[in-house]
Amino acid sequence: MHAVLNWLWQGCVVALALAATLPLLDRARAQVRYAVCWVALLCAFVLPVVPLVVVVAPPAVMPTVTASSAAVVSVPHAWWTSSAIVLGLWALWLGIYGTRLATAMLALRRAKACSRPFPATVEPRLRHWQHLRQQGRHASLFVSDRVRAAAVLGCGSPVIAVAPALVQHLDADELDRVIVHEWAHVQRRDDLANGVQLIARLIAGWHPAVWWIDRRLQIERELACDEMTVAVTGSAKSYAACLVKVADLPLSGVSALPAPGALSSSGLATRIRRLVSRREFLSPAWSRGLATVAVVLLSVLSLAVGGYRLVEAAAESTTVQRVVRAQSVQESGLESANTIDQASQPITRTRTLVAARSAAQPAVASPQVDHRPAEPTTTSEPAAPETATIPERSSEAGLPIVPLESAPIDVPATRAIAPSTPTPPGETPTDSAWRAAADGGVAIGRESKKAGVATAGFFNRLGKRIAGSF
């Protein structure tokens, strides 16, 4: 879905660029604008392939074009945005429009098969046709009830088919101008180009830019044939009056065939206006120069917008976020492991020190009560390096058990031993150590409580002062 949406807005940008370029070529011949429109149509179809070319091409070939993924719109990952739905809609379009196109082509073949020869009494009076019929690409002149006015029926050797109403209501000069217009289509091979346009519309589907460019191609094609007709017949105003008269004729209600003709496009008013207000054309050199500039601009713009993705699928961004999240979790896990490892080192050293002290104290056989007051001792503990085997650390927070090597513990020689306190009856020195630790914890808790109360009072007074200032 995101690829189709990107193609839609990129094609619209190319169509807008073409619309801005055509006024610059207003004084050029219609054939020049017709060629520029074909280049724009080609650029619109090449847009989906530009990102692949940008990725595959080496930097030396395309140094300034890079594919950008700074998406502005994110397409949600849902069933209605899946590729299967897009392909299904495109297949439905192919079925509907393909059926209509096949029906129109069959009608074209039937119209060509049912054509009858042009009246022998009228054809000799068409002086321009008598002069052109042997030049260039050969075409035969017929009358057909299945065409609205006049058209070139392809599918093999081209046939110029004229409706019976034109033979009945137009004079020889007017009919001659209409036939010369169709002869111009034959010489330009517009019947083949029209087939390519039909296939382009079939492939593009609902793309609005492709359809707009296709309509501009039809208008410029008819304008180019009008210019060739005026160049042969020599009267622009007479030819414009002939087109108006043909448009006012009571033509049959047959469906339009997929074939180029005098009234095959909807830009008749534009054609007549340009014929009546005809101005001098630019020189061929200037026309070619402006056309080259327009083609270069369209090509560069196509490469620029083709490598930029304005719409992106949400699944791609979600995948990237998952990868980044996994990396961050992995990094945080490593940092937590390092923190736990660093925090466990002083605890292990403390346990080792306690074990060393316990090993240094003499064993007590039985507890004895001494009622004499204890005398303070001033002896200092001699400085002696003590070594003890550090036990293996238990695995905490999922860390592996890693044995620690034995390390010497240096005890300063100037450290004085605290005066010993009498052991209560029925209590071992180990119980006394745990009671001292408990008393220390209680003292720490009381100090923390006092600090918390003091902090709360400070913020309470501060809040009252702030409230009083208002």
LOSEFI-998937 format. One line per field, with one value per residue (C-alpha): x, y, z. Coordinates in steps of 0.5 Angstrom, whole numbers. Example, Ala and Ser with C-alpha at 12.3 -4.5 7.8 and 13.67 -1.06 7.14 Angstrom:
px 25, 27 .
py -9, -2 .
pz 16, 14 .
! end
This chain:
px 0, 6, 9, 2, 1, 8, 7, 1, 4, 10, 7, 2, 9, 11, 4, 5, 12, 9, 3, 8, 13, 7, 6, 13, 13, 6, 9, 13, 10, 5, 9, 15, 9, 7, 14, 15, 8, 11, 17, 13, 9, 15, 18, 11, 12, 19, 18, 17, 24, 28, 29, 32, 36, 39, 41, 44, 48, 55, 56, 60, 54, 49, 53, 48, 41, 40, 34, 31, 27, 24, 17, 12, 6, 6, 1, -2, -1, -8, -12, -14, -7, -4, -1, -6, -12, -8, -7, -14, -16, -11, -14, -21, -19, -15, -21, -26, -22, -19, -26, -28, -22, -23, -30, -28, -22, -27, -32, -26, -25, -32, -33, -27, -30, -36, -34, -36, -32, -32, -37, -33, -37, -34, -27, -24, -27, -22, -16, -11, -13, -12, -5, -3, -6, 0, 5, 8, 4, -1, -8, -15, -21, -28, -35, -37, -44, -40, -36, -38, -35, -28, -23, -17, -18, -12, -11, -6, -6, -10, -16, -19, -27, -32, -39, -44, -47, -40, -41, -48, -47, -40, -38, -32, -27, -29, -29, -22, -20, -23, -20, -13, -13, -14, -8, -4, -6, -4, 3, 4, 3, -2, -6, 0, 1, -6, -6, 0, -4, -9, -4, -1, -8, -10, -3, -3, -10, -13, -7, -10, -3, -3, -10, -8, -2, -6, -11, -6, -3, -9, -10, -3, -4, -10, -7, -1, -5, -9, -2, -1, -8, -7, 0, -3, -10, -7, -13, -13, -20, -23, -21, -24, -30, -30, -29, -35, -39, -37, -39, -46, -48, -53, -48, -50, -51, -45, -40, -33, -28, -21, -18, -16, -20, -22, -27, -24, -21, -25, -21, -24, -25, -18, -16, -21, -18, -11, -13, -17, -11, -5, 1, 8, 12, 19, 24, 26, 33, 29, 24, 29, 33, 26, 24, 31, 31, 24, 26, 32, 28, 23, 28, 32, 25, 23, 30, 29, 22, 23, 28, 24, 19, 13, 9, 12, 9, 8, 11, 18, 18, 16, 21, 26, 24, 24, 31, 33, 29, 33, 39, 38, 35, 42, 46, 42, 43, 50, 50, 46, 51, 57, 53, 51, 58, 61, 56, 58, 65, 65, 60, 65, 71, 67, 65, 72, 74, 69, 71, 78, 77, 72, 78, 83, 79, 80, 74, 70, 69, 63, 60, 62, 59, 65, 62, 68, 69, 72, 79, 80, 86, 91, 94, 94, 93, 100, 100, 100, 97, 92, 90, 83, 80, 74, 68, 64, 59, 52, 49, 45, 40, 42, 49, 54, 57, 65, 70, 74, 82, 85, 87, 91, 87, 92, 90, 93, 97, 95, 88, 86, 81, 75, 74, 71, 64, 61, 57, 50, 49, 47, 49, 55, 59, 56, 49, 52, 55, 48, 45, 50, 48, 41, 42, 46, 40, 35, 40, 40, 33, 31, 36, 33, 26, 29, 32, 25, 21, 26, 25, 18, 18, 22, 18, 12, 14, 17, 10, 6, 11, 10, 2, 3, 6, 0 .
py 0, 5, 4, 5, 12, 14, 13, 17, 23, 23, 22, 28, 32, 30, 32, 39, 40, 39, 43, 49, 47, 47, 55, 56, 52, 56, 59, 52, 47, 42, 37, 39, 39, 33, 30, 33, 30, 23, 24, 26, 20, 16, 19, 17, 10, 10, 13, 6, 4, 10, 7, 1, 4, 9, 3, -1, 4, 6, 13, 15, 14, 17, 21, 26, 22, 18, 15, 18, 14, 20, 18, 24, 19, 12, 7, 2, -5, -8, -12, -6, -4, -11, -12, -17, -12, -7, -13, -15, -8, -8, -14, -12, -6, -10, -14, -8, -4, -10, -12, -5, -4, -11, -10, -3, -6, -12, -6, -2, -9, -9, -2, -3, -10, -6, 0, 1, 4, 12, 15, 15, 22, 25, 23, 26, 33, 33, 36, 36, 29, 27, 30, 27, 20, 17, 20, 18, 12, 9, 9, 8, 12, 9, 11, 7, 8, 6, 12, 19, 24, 21, 17, 13, 5, 1, -6, -7, -3, 4, 6, 13, 12, 18, 18, 19, 25, 29, 26, 29, 36, 38, 41, 39, 44, 42, 35, 35, 39, 33, 28, 32, 32, 24, 23, 27, 22, 17, 20, 21, 14, 16, 10, 6, 11, 11, 4, 5, 10, 5, 0, 5, 7, 0, -1, 5, 4, 10, 14, 21, 24, 19, 20, 28, 27, 22, 27, 33, 28, 27, 35, 36, 30, 34, 41, 38, 35, 41, 45, 40, 41, 48, 48, 44, 47, 54, 57, 57, 61, 56, 50, 53, 54, 47, 44, 48, 46, 38, 39, 42, 36, 31, 25, 18, 16, 10, 10, 13, 8, 8, 11, 18, 23, 30, 30, 24, 29, 34, 40, 42, 49, 50, 48, 53, 58, 57, 56, 63, 67, 64, 67, 66, 60, 60, 58, 50, 52, 55, 50, 44, 48, 49, 42, 40, 44, 41, 34, 35, 38, 33, 28, 31, 32, 25, 22, 27, 25, 18, 17, 20, 16, 21, 15, 9, 2, 2, -5, -3, 3, -2, -7, -2, 0, -7, -8, -1, -3, -10, -7, -2, -8, -11, -5, -4, -11, -11, -4, -8, -14, -9, -5, -12, -14, -8, -7, -15, -13, -9, -14, -20, -17, -15, -22, -24, -20, -22, -29, -28, -24, -30, -35, -31, -31, -37, -42, -41, -48, -46, -39, -36, -31, -26, -21, -17, -10, -11, -7, -3, -6, -2, -7, -6, -12, -13, -12, -18, -20, -25, -29, -33, -36, -32, -37, -37, -32, -34, -32, -26, -23, -29, -28, -34, -37, -34, -37, -31, -32, -32, -25, -22, -17, -12, -10, -3, -4, 3, 0, 0, -6, -3, -5, -11, -11, -17, -22, -23, -30, -35, -31, -33, -28, -29, -27, -21, -19, -20, -16, -10, -10, -10, -4, 0, -2, 1, 7, 8, 8, 13, 18, 17, 18, 25, 27, 25, 29, 35, 35, 35, 41, 45, 43, 45, 52, 53, 51, 56, 62, 61, 61, 67, 71, 70 .
pz 0, 2, -5, -9, -4, -6, -13, -13, -10, -14, -20, -19, -17, -24, -27, -24, -27, -34, -33, -31, -37, -42, -42, -43, -50, -52, -58, -60, -64, -62, -64, -59, -53, -55, -54, -48, -45, -47, -43, -37, -38, -38, -32, -28, -30, -28, -21, -18, -20, -18, -11, -14, -19, -13, -9, -14, -18, -15, -12, -19, -23, -19, -14, -12, -11, -5, -2, 3, 9, 13, 12, 14, 14, 17, 14, 19, 19, 18, 13, 9, 8, 6, -1, -2, -2, -7, -12, -11, -13, -19, -21, -21, -25, -30, -31, -32, -36, -40, -41, -44, -48, -51, -53, -56, -60, -63, -65, -68, -72, -74, -76, -81, -83, -85, -88, -95, -101, -101, -107, -113, -115, -109, -108, -115, -112, -106, -109, -103, -102, -109, -108, -101, -102, -105, -100, -94, -90, -95, -92, -96, -96, -93, -91, -84, -80, -74, -73, -70, -75, -78, -75, -77, -76, -75, -73, -79, -85, -83, -86, -86, -84, -85, -83, -88, -85, -87, -94, -94, -90, -92, -99, -102, -99, -92, -93, -96, -90, -85, -89, -89, -82, -81, -86, -81, -76, -81, -82, -75, -73, -68, -69, -66, -60, -58, -57, -53, -49, -48, -45, -40, -38, -37, -33, -29, -26, -22, -22, -23, -26, -31, -34, -34, -38, -43, -44, -45, -50, -54, -54, -57, -62, -65, -65, -68, -74, -74, -75, -81, -84, -84, -87, -93, -94, -92, -88, -81, -80, -86, -82, -75, -79, -81, -75, -72, -77, -76, -69, -70, -75, -72, -72, -70, -63, -64, -58, -59, -62, -59, -65, -67, -70, -72, -66, -61, -56, -51, -53, -59, -56, -54, -62, -65, -60, -62, -70, -69, -65, -69, -67, -70, -68, -65, -69, -69, -65, -60, -60, -59, -54, -49, -50, -48, -42, -40, -41, -37, -31, -31, -31, -25, -22, -23, -20, -14, -12, -14, -8, -3, 1, 4, 6, 10, 13, 20, 20, 18, 24, 29, 27, 28, 34, 37, 35, 38, 44, 45, 44, 50, 54, 53, 55, 61, 63, 62, 66, 72, 72, 73, 78, 82, 81, 84, 90, 92, 92, 99, 102, 100, 103, 110, 110, 109, 115, 120, 118, 120, 126, 128, 127, 131, 137, 142, 142, 149, 152, 157, 158, 165, 169, 171, 177, 177, 173, 167, 166, 160, 156, 152, 148, 141, 136, 132, 125, 121, 114, 115, 109, 108, 103, 100, 99, 92, 91, 90, 84, 85, 79, 75, 75, 74, 80, 80, 85, 88, 89, 96, 97, 103, 108, 111, 118, 120, 126, 129, 130, 137, 140, 143, 150, 151, 154, 159, 156, 159, 162, 157, 151, 146, 143, 137, 140, 142, 135, 132, 138, 137, 129, 131, 136, 130, 125, 130, 131, 124, 123, 128, 125, 118, 122, 125, 118, 114, 119, 119, 111, 111, 116, 112, 105, 109, 112, 105, 102, 107, 105, 97, 99, 103, 98, 93 .
! end
